[in-house]
Amino acid sequence: MNYDAQLDTALNALHDEGRYRVFTDICRERGAFPHAVWTRPDGTKQDITVWCGNDYLGMGQNPVVINAMERVLRVAGAGSGGTRNISGTTIFHKELERELADLHQKETALIFTSAYIANEATLSVLPKLFPDLVIFSDEFNHASMIEGVRHGRCEKHIWRHNDLDHLRELLESVDPDRPKLIAFESIYSMDGDFGPIEAVCDLADEFNALTYIDEVHAVGMYGPRGGGVAERDGLMDRIDIINGTLAKAYGVMGGYIATSAKMADAVRSYAPGFIFTTSLPPAVAAGAAASVRYLKEHQELRDAQQNAAKILKMRLKAMGLPVMDNSSHIVPVLVADPVKCKSLSDRLLEDFGIYVQPINFPTVPRGTERLRFTPSPVHDPKMMDHLVRALDSLWQHCELNRTELSA
């Protein structure tokens, strides 16, 4: 076996398909988000505007968050010093878990180093806690959920995306006495559509199933205190396990589940992904807690972000660009060609100072490649004007189709 040649084959296949991923080296400027500085491959620097970040509300630049992190960094030092079981649980971790439990009106919360780990660790351990468990997973669930279900090695059924009739059919096919869990998301981040939370909860009640929801792209963004779509719709009490992140709307790092005290106790006691992972640095936990607290009381940021997303969708649609319809804060524009998607992204960055990463397979299915824009409260009208003009120009240059404009 020529190992180098085999690696060349694998990497060349990505290049040939137009989906080789290139890291864009940027430095965000404290207090100036969404402005950043891009270091080009030749070492020169260029001012850019970030249009694809998941720091949806700019909380990664909020002085309340930064001050909390700086204060605790000076008090507690850099790292936690261990796993949660061995010297890695501090007062700052416990404070963050209390804030999250309060946010979701659950008995407790359990924090992980990322929402990916939270999903994978929790979903993989549930079959150990509930022998003979059957998991019903939406086909568009995040990779972390898919991996968690796979590693759980239990019987699973994949239901067609948001297809409640198919979910019912699958639930009916399983012995009613077996334990069941329905896993789905509140917002599917690549299309921006919502999961049918209430209807899923109704089916869960009917078939005596547990409910597991990923609110990663919704926490901080929806609901009167930022508890997510389930909070907005008054459904948090009907969800058994809520998964969320601290790395998107909250602008820091980490993930968590919010659930009953007994469920969290069992997960923390049995899940290897929790037991054997060094805990978050105390300063990160403190910054995340400050961000969660702040967004419980600042609905104006959520309103401003939703308004910015609506305006951008409207303007792009008015130019005939194929915006993928949804009612969330995410603005995906369909390109449907991996090479042209990468080319658009490159030209936007190099010629216009606009950074938006191409979204290609395997993140989305082949033939649905897209640019995914995430306007925030700090993207001002001039920035949006610049983006719209640039897209209009490049769409024509790349000879991409436009949708029919209504009269």
C-alpha positions as CSV (number, residue, x, y, z in Angstrom):
1,M,0.0,0.0,0.0
2,N,1.3,3.4,-1.0
3,Y,-0.3,5.5,1.7
4,D,0.7,8.9,0.3
5,A,-0.8,7.9,-3.1
6,Q,-4.0,6.8,-1.5
7,L,-4.3,10.1,0.4
8,D,-3.6,12.0,-2.9
9,T,-6.5,10.0,-4.5
10,A,-8.9,10.9,-1.7
11,L,-8.0,14.6,-1.7
12,N,-8.0,14.9,-5.5
13,A,-11.5,13.5,-5.6
14,L,-12.6,16.4,-3.5
15,H,-10.8,18.9,-5.8
16,D,-12.4,17.3,-8.9
17,E,-15.9,17.6,-7.4
18,G,-15.3,21.2,-6.5
19,R,-15.9,20.6,-2.8
20,Y,-12.4,20.7,-1.3
21,R,-12.6,22.9,1.8
22,V,-10.2,25.8,2.3
23,F,-9.9,27.5,5.6
24,T,-10.2,31.2,5.4
25,D,-7.8,32.8,7.9
26,I,-9.6,35.7,9.6
27,C,-9.1,37.7,12.7
28,R,-12.3,39.1,14.2
29,E,-11.8,42.6,15.7
30,R,-13.1,43.1,19.2
31,G,-15.9,45.5,19.2
32,A,-16.0,45.8,15.4
33,F,-18.0,42.6,14.5
34,P,-18.9,41.8,11.7
35,H,-15.7,43.4,10.5
36,A,-12.7,41.2,10.4
37,V,-9.2,41.0,8.8
38,W,-8.5,38.3,6.3
39,T,-4.9,37.1,5.8
40,R,-4.5,36.2,2.2
41,P,-2.5,33.1,1.1
42,D,0.3,35.5,0.1
43,G,0.4,37.0,3.6
44,T,-1.2,40.4,2.7
45,K,-4.2,41.5,4.7
46,Q,-7.7,42.7,3.7
47,D,-10.6,44.1,5.6
48,I,-13.7,42.0,5.2
49,T,-17.3,41.7,6.4
50,V,-18.3,38.3,7.8
51,W,-21.8,37.2,6.5
52,C,-21.8,33.5,7.4
53,G,-20.9,33.4,11.1
54,N,-23.1,31.6,13.7
55,D,-22.5,34.4,16.3
56,Y,-26.0,35.4,15.3
57,L,-26.4,38.3,17.7
58,G,-22.8,39.4,18.0
59,M,-22.6,38.2,21.6
60,G,-19.0,37.1,21.1
61,Q,-18.2,40.8,21.1
62,N,-20.5,41.9,23.9
63,P,-18.7,43.7,26.7
64,V,-20.8,41.9,29.3
65,V,-19.5,38.5,28.1
66,I,-15.9,39.6,27.6
67,N,-15.7,41.3,31.0
68,A,-17.1,38.1,32.7
69,M,-14.4,36.0,30.9
70,E,-11.6,38.4,31.7
71,R,-12.6,38.5,35.4
72,V,-12.8,34.8,35.8
73,L,-9.6,34.2,33.8
74,R,-7.7,36.3,36.4
75,V,-9.4,34.5,39.3
76,A,-9.4,30.9,38.2
77,G,-6.7,30.7,35.5
78,A,-6.8,29.2,32.0
79,G,-8.0,25.6,32.1
80,S,-10.3,23.7,34.4
81,G,-7.7,21.2,35.3
82,G,-9.6,18.0,34.7
83,T,-12.8,16.2,33.8
84,R,-16.0,17.1,35.6
85,N,-15.5,14.0,37.8
86,I,-11.9,14.8,38.7
87,S,-11.3,18.4,39.8
88,G,-12.9,19.9,36.7
89,T,-16.2,21.1,38.3
90,T,-16.0,24.7,39.5
91,I,-18.6,27.1,40.8
92,F,-18.6,28.6,37.3
93,H,-19.7,25.4,35.7
94,K,-22.5,25.0,38.3
95,E,-23.6,28.6,37.7
96,L,-23.9,28.0,34.0
97,E,-25.9,24.8,34.5
98,R,-28.3,26.7,36.8
99,E,-28.7,29.5,34.2
100,L,-29.5,26.9,31.5
101,A,-31.9,24.9,33.7
102,D,-33.8,28.2,34.4
103,L,-33.7,29.1,30.7
104,H,-35.5,25.9,29.7
105,Q,-37.6,25.5,32.9
106,K,-36.0,22.1,33.5
107,E,-34.8,20.6,36.8
108,T,-31.2,20.7,35.7
109,A,-28.7,21.0,32.8
110,L,-25.5,19.3,31.9
111,I,-22.8,21.1,30.0
112,F,-20.4,19.5,27.5
113,T,-17.5,20.9,25.4
114,S,-19.7,21.2,22.4
115,A,-23.3,20.6,21.3
116,Y,-21.9,17.9,18.9
117,I,-20.5,16.0,21.9
118,A,-23.7,16.6,23.9
119,N,-25.7,15.0,21.1
120,E,-23.4,12.2,20.4
121,A,-22.8,11.3,24.1
122,T,-26.4,11.5,25.1
123,L,-28.0,9.7,22.2
124,S,-25.4,7.0,22.3
125,V,-25.9,6.3,26.0
126,L,-29.7,6.2,26.0
127,P,-29.9,2.6,24.7
128,K,-27.8,1.6,27.7
129,L,-30.2,3.3,30.0
130,F,-33.3,2.0,28.3
131,P,-32.6,-1.6,27.0
132,D,-34.4,-2.5,23.8
133,L,-34.9,1.2,22.9
134,V,-36.0,2.2,19.4
135,I,-34.9,5.6,18.2
136,F,-36.9,7.5,15.5
137,S,-34.7,10.1,13.8
138,D,-35.6,12.8,11.3
139,E,-33.7,12.2,8.1
140,F,-32.2,15.7,8.1
141,N,-30.9,15.5,11.7
142,H,-27.4,16.9,12.3
143,A,-24.4,14.6,11.9
144,S,-23.9,14.6,15.6
145,M,-27.3,13.2,16.2
146,I,-26.7,10.6,13.5
147,E,-23.4,9.6,15.0
148,G,-25.0,9.3,18.5
149,V,-27.8,7.1,17.2
150,R,-25.3,4.9,15.3
151,H,-23.0,4.5,18.3
152,G,-25.9,3.6,20.5
153,R,-26.3,0.4,18.4
154,C,-30.0,0.1,19.0
155,E,-32.8,-0.3,16.5
156,K,-33.5,2.9,14.6
157,H,-36.0,4.2,12.1
158,I,-35.4,7.2,9.9
159,W,-38.5,9.2,9.2
160,R,-38.8,11.4,6.1
161,H,-38.1,15.0,6.9
162,N,-41.0,16.6,8.9
163,D,-43.3,13.8,7.5
164,L,-45.6,13.1,10.4
165,D,-47.6,10.5,8.6
166,H,-44.4,8.5,8.0
167,L,-43.4,9.0,11.6
168,R,-46.8,7.6,12.7
169,E,-46.4,4.7,10.4
170,L,-43.0,3.8,11.9
171,L,-44.2,4.2,15.4
172,E,-47.1,1.9,14.7
173,S,-44.8,-0.8,13.4
174,V,-43.0,-1.2,16.7
175,D,-44.1,-3.2,19.7
176,P,-46.1,-0.7,21.9
177,D,-44.3,-2.0,25.0
178,R,-40.8,-1.2,23.8
179,P,-39.2,2.1,24.9
180,K,-39.0,4.7,22.2
181,L,-37.4,8.1,21.5
182,I,-38.1,10.6,18.8
183,A,-35.1,12.8,17.9
184,F,-35.5,15.9,15.8
185,E,-34.5,19.5,15.5
186,S,-36.4,22.8,16.0
187,I,-34.6,24.6,13.1
188,Y,-32.7,22.7,10.4
189,S,-29.9,25.1,9.8
190,M,-29.0,24.5,6.1
191,D,-32.6,25.0,4.9
192,G,-33.8,27.2,7.7
193,D,-37.1,25.3,8.1
194,F,-38.8,24.4,11.4
195,G,-39.6,21.1,12.9
196,P,-43.3,20.4,13.8
197,I,-42.7,20.3,17.6
198,E,-46.2,20.2,18.8
199,A,-47.3,17.5,16.4
200,V,-44.2,15.4,17.3
201,C,-45.0,15.8,21.0
202,D,-48.6,14.7,20.3
203,L,-47.3,11.5,18.7
204,A,-44.9,10.9,21.5
205,D,-47.7,11.1,24.0
206,E,-49.9,8.8,22.0
207,F,-47.1,6.2,21.6
208,N,-45.4,6.7,25.0
209,A,-42.1,7.9,23.5
210,L,-39.5,10.2,24.9
211,T,-38.7,13.4,23.0
212,Y,-35.2,14.7,22.2
213,I,-34.9,18.1,20.4
214,D,-31.9,19.8,19.1
215,E,-32.4,23.6,19.5
216,V,-28.8,24.5,18.6
217,H,-29.8,27.2,16.0
218,A,-32.7,28.4,18.1
219,V,-31.4,29.0,21.6
220,G,-30.9,32.7,22.3
221,M,-32.8,33.4,19.1
222,Y,-36.4,32.5,19.8
223,G,-38.8,32.7,22.7
224,P,-39.3,35.6,25.1
225,R,-36.1,34.7,27.0
226,G,-34.2,33.0,24.2
227,G,-35.2,29.5,25.2
228,G,-35.7,28.4,21.6
229,V,-38.6,27.6,19.4
230,A,-40.1,25.3,22.1
231,E,-40.2,28.2,24.5
232,R,-41.7,30.5,21.8
233,D,-44.5,27.9,21.2
234,G,-45.0,27.1,24.9
235,L,-43.9,23.5,24.5
236,M,-40.7,23.2,26.6
237,D,-42.5,21.2,29.3
238,R,-43.4,18.5,26.7
239,I,-39.8,17.9,25.6
240,D,-37.9,15.4,27.7
241,I,-34.3,16.4,26.6
242,I,-33.4,19.7,25.0
243,N,-30.0,20.0,23.4
244,G,-28.5,23.5,22.9
245,T,-25.2,25.2,22.1
246,L,-23.3,28.1,23.7
247,A,-21.3,28.7,20.5
248,K,-23.8,30.3,18.2
249,A,-26.3,32.9,19.5
250,Y,-24.5,33.0,22.8
251,G,-21.2,33.7,21.1
252,V,-18.9,31.6,23.3
253,M,-18.3,27.8,23.3
254,G,-19.8,24.6,24.6
255,G,-23.0,22.6,24.5
256,Y,-25.5,21.1,26.9
257,I,-28.7,19.2,27.6
258,A,-31.5,20.4,29.8
259,T,-33.7,17.7,31.3
260,S,-34.9,16.1,34.5
261,A,-32.4,15.7,37.4
262,K,-32.7,11.9,37.1
263,M,-32.0,11.9,33.3
264,A,-29.0,14.2,33.7
265,D,-27.7,12.1,36.6
266,A,-27.9,9.0,34.5
267,V,-26.2,10.6,31.4
268,R,-23.4,12.0,33.4
269,S,-22.8,8.7,35.2
270,Y,-22.8,6.5,32.0
271,A,-21.8,8.6,29.0
272,P,-18.1,8.2,28.1
273,G,-18.2,11.4,26.1
274,F,-19.0,13.2,29.3
275,I,-17.0,11.2,31.8
276,F,-13.7,11.2,29.9
277,T,-13.6,14.8,28.5
278,T,-11.9,17.7,30.2
279,S,-14.5,20.3,31.2
280,L,-14.8,23.8,29.7
281,P,-12.4,26.4,31.0
282,P,-13.9,28.3,33.9
283,A,-13.7,31.6,32.0
284,V,-15.6,30.1,29.1
285,A,-18.3,28.9,31.4
286,A,-18.5,32.3,33.0
287,G,-18.8,34.1,29.7
288,A,-21.5,31.7,28.5
289,A,-23.5,32.2,31.7
290,A,-23.2,36.0,31.3
291,S,-24.4,35.7,27.7
292,V,-27.4,33.4,28.6
293,R,-28.4,35.9,31.4
294,Y,-28.1,38.9,29.1
295,L,-30.2,37.4,26.3
296,K,-33.0,36.5,28.7
297,E,-33.6,40.2,29.0
298,H,-32.8,41.6,25.6
299,Q,-35.5,40.8,23.1
300,E,-34.5,43.8,21.0
301,L,-31.5,41.9,19.7
302,R,-33.7,39.0,18.5
303,D,-36.1,41.4,16.9
304,A,-33.4,43.3,15.1
305,Q,-31.9,40.0,13.8
306,Q,-35.2,38.7,12.5
307,N,-35.8,42.0,10.8
308,A,-32.4,42.0,9.1
309,A,-33.1,38.5,7.8
310,K,-36.5,39.4,6.4
311,I,-35.1,42.5,4.6
312,L,-32.2,40.5,3.1
313,K,-34.6,37.8,1.9
314,M,-36.9,40.3,0.4
315,R,-34.1,42.2,-1.5
316,L,-32.5,39.0,-2.9
317,K,-35.9,37.7,-4.0
318,A,-36.6,41.0,-5.7
319,M,-33.5,40.4,-7.8
320,G,-34.7,37.0,-8.8
321,L,-32.1,35.1,-6.7
322,P,-33.2,31.7,-5.6
323,V,-33.6,32.2,-1.9
324,M,-34.7,29.0,-0.2
325,D,-38.0,29.9,1.5
326,N,-38.3,29.6,5.2
327,S,-39.5,31.8,8.1
328,S,-36.4,31.5,10.2
329,H,-33.4,33.8,10.6
330,I,-31.3,31.8,8.1
331,V,-30.9,33.0,4.5
332,P,-29.8,30.2,2.1
333,V,-29.4,31.0,-1.6
334,L,-29.4,28.0,-3.9
335,V,-26.5,27.7,-6.4
336,A,-26.9,23.9,-7.2
337,D,-23.4,23.6,-8.5
338,P,-20.3,23.0,-6.3
339,V,-17.8,24.6,-8.6
340,K,-19.8,27.8,-9.1
341,C,-20.7,27.9,-5.4
342,K,-17.0,27.9,-4.5
343,S,-16.3,30.4,-7.3
344,L,-19.0,32.8,-6.0
345,S,-17.6,32.5,-2.5
346,D,-14.0,33.2,-3.7
347,R,-15.0,36.2,-5.8
348,L,-17.1,37.7,-3.1
349,L,-14.2,37.5,-0.7
350,E,-11.4,38.6,-3.1
351,D,-13.2,41.3,-5.1
352,F,-15.8,42.6,-2.6
353,G,-14.4,41.8,0.9
354,I,-17.5,39.7,1.7
355,Y,-16.9,36.4,3.5
356,V,-19.5,33.7,3.0
357,Q,-18.5,30.1,3.0
358,P,-19.8,27.7,0.3
359,I,-22.0,24.9,1.6
360,N,-21.4,21.8,-0.3
361,F,-21.8,18.0,0.1
362,P,-21.7,16.3,2.6
363,T,-23.2,19.2,4.6
364,V,-26.0,19.3,2.1
365,P,-27.1,16.8,-0.6
366,R,-25.4,17.0,-4.0
367,G,-27.2,19.4,-6.3
368,T,-28.3,21.6,-3.5
369,E,-25.1,23.5,-3.0
370,R,-25.7,27.0,-1.6
371,L,-24.4,30.2,0.0
372,R,-25.8,30.6,3.5
373,F,-26.1,34.1,4.9
374,T,-26.7,34.9,8.5
375,P,-27.4,38.6,8.9
376,S,-27.1,40.0,12.5
377,P,-28.2,43.1,14.3
378,V,-24.8,44.6,13.6
379,H,-24.9,44.3,9.8
380,D,-25.9,47.8,8.9
381,P,-27.8,49.0,5.8
382,K,-24.6,49.9,3.9
383,M,-23.2,46.5,4.4
384,M,-26.4,44.9,3.1
385,D,-26.4,47.3,0.1
386,H,-22.8,46.2,-0.7
387,L,-23.7,42.5,-0.4
388,V,-26.8,42.8,-2.6
389,R,-24.9,44.7,-5.4
390,A,-22.1,42.2,-5.3
391,L,-24.4,39.2,-5.5
392,D,-26.3,40.7,-8.4
393,S,-23.1,41.3,-10.3
394,L,-21.6,37.9,-9.7
395,W,-24.8,36.0,-10.4
396,Q,-24.8,37.4,-13.9
397,H,-21.0,36.9,-14.3
398,C,-21.4,33.2,-13.3
399,E,-24.4,32.8,-15.7
400,L,-26.6,31.4,-13.0
401,N,-30.4,31.2,-13.4
402,R,-32.8,33.6,-11.7
403,T,-36.3,32.9,-10.6
404,E,-39.3,34.4,-12.2
405,L,-40.0,37.8,-10.9
406,S,-43.6,38.5,-10.0
407,A,-45.3,41.5,-11.6
